Amino acid sequence: MRAVPGLVAFLVGTALLAAPWWSSTLPRSDYPLVAVLGTVFAAIGVYAALPESWPRMRALFFALFMATFGFVCAALALTPLHPAPDGTWMIGGVAGFVTSEPMPWWAHIVAGFFAIVCLGTAVLGLWGLIRGLFGSSPEGGAGPPE
């Protein structure tokens, strides 16, 4: 029963990732946004659904979640301060977003902070995972821990 919330999030993420193929009303311009959101939901869902006895898989999917969320925050932090001539915004290289008002200056700072924290966490998580798989053990041995 502990895995049910994680499986729900994973299924939502999978449905979002597959939306370009099954949704007839999703515009092509929304494909990148839907793919990123699907990856966020699927990664955190797998992380939550995996048992604690699988620490390496959990670390991998948590790092994937943090990296994807960090890229979302970075895209928001790097949003232009002024709209394009047609009144739309380009966020993360995807043009055509329409908002009621521009993103406040302080929101750029907050999003940038979270981008640094999330991307740093993802890099450190992957580094620890790789070191645990291929690096030396803490006892000074040459092989991975058993």
N, C-alpha and C positions, 0 to 999 in steps of 0.2 A: 504493500500500500504506500510505502514511502516514495516509490518511484512515480506514482501517478501524476503529481503536479509537473514533474520534469517531462514525462511523456506527453502531457498536454501541450507544454511549451514547445517541445520538439515537433509535434504534429502541426502546430500553428506555423512554426518556422518552415517546415517542409512544404506546407501548403503555400506559403508566401514565395518560397523559392521556385515552386512549380507554377505559380500564377501566370507567367507569360504563356504557358502552354494550354492551360485550361480555362482561363478567363477571356471571354470574347469582348469584354468592355474595358479592359485595362489598356490605356494608351501606351504606345512604345516609349514615350518620354518618361514613364514611371517605372520602367523595368529596372534601372539601377537602384532606385530607392527601395523597391520591393525586394530586390536581391539582398541588399544590405540588411534590411529589417529581418528578412528570413534567416540570414546567417546569424544575426544576434539572437533571435529566439531559438533557433535550432541548437546553437552551441551551448547556451545556458540550460536548455532543456536536457541535452545529453549529459552535461555536467551534473545536473540535479538528479537525473535518473540513475546514473551509474552508482554501484555500491562503493562504499569506502574502502573495500578490499582491493580496488583497482586504482591506486593512487596515480599511476602514470597516465592512464587514460583521462582521469579527472583533471590532472594538471594540463594535459594537452587541450582539452575542450574549454577549460577555464581561460587559458591563454588565448585561444581563438576568440572567445567571447570578449575578453578585454581588448584585444587588438581591433576587433570590428567596432566595438563601442568607442575606442580611442580614435579610430578613423572617422567615425560620425562626428565626434566632438571636434576633431581637427578641421573637418569640412565646414562645420558651423563657425569655428573661430576664424577661418580664413575667408568667410563670406565677405564680398565687397561691401564697402560702406555706402555705396550709391547704386541704384538699380541701373540696368541697361537702358538704352534709349527707348525701348518699347515698354518699359515699366516693369519688366520681370527681373528676377534675380538668378544668378548662377551660383549654385551651391555644390561644391565638390565636383566641379566640371560639368554639371548637368544644368542646362539652361531651362528657363521657362517657369520657374517657381513664382507664384503670385502671393504676396502678403499684404496685409492691411497697413503695415508700417515697417520701417527698417528695424533691424536688430539693434538694440541699444549697445553703446560702447562697452558697458560693464559686462554684458552677456558674452561679448567676444573674449573678454579676459577670463570669465568663468569657464567657458567652453575650452579655451586654450589650456587652462590649468588642468581640467579633467582629461584633455587629450594627452598631456604630458604624463599625468599619473597613470592613465589606463595603458598607454603604449609602453611606458616604462615597466609596468607590472607584467605586461605580455612578454616583453623581451626578457625580463628576469625569470619569468616562469619557464619560458622555452629554454633559456640558458641552463637553468637548474635541471630541467628534464633531460636535456642532451648530456649534461655533465654526469647525471645519475646513470644514464644508459651507457655512455662510452668513456667516461672519465675514471679517475682513480677513486678508490674507496677512501672514506675518512680514516681508516686504520692504516693507510699507507700501502695497501695492496694495489696491484695493477689492474684488477678486473672490476667489473661492476658489482655492486652489493647483491648478495643473494637473499 
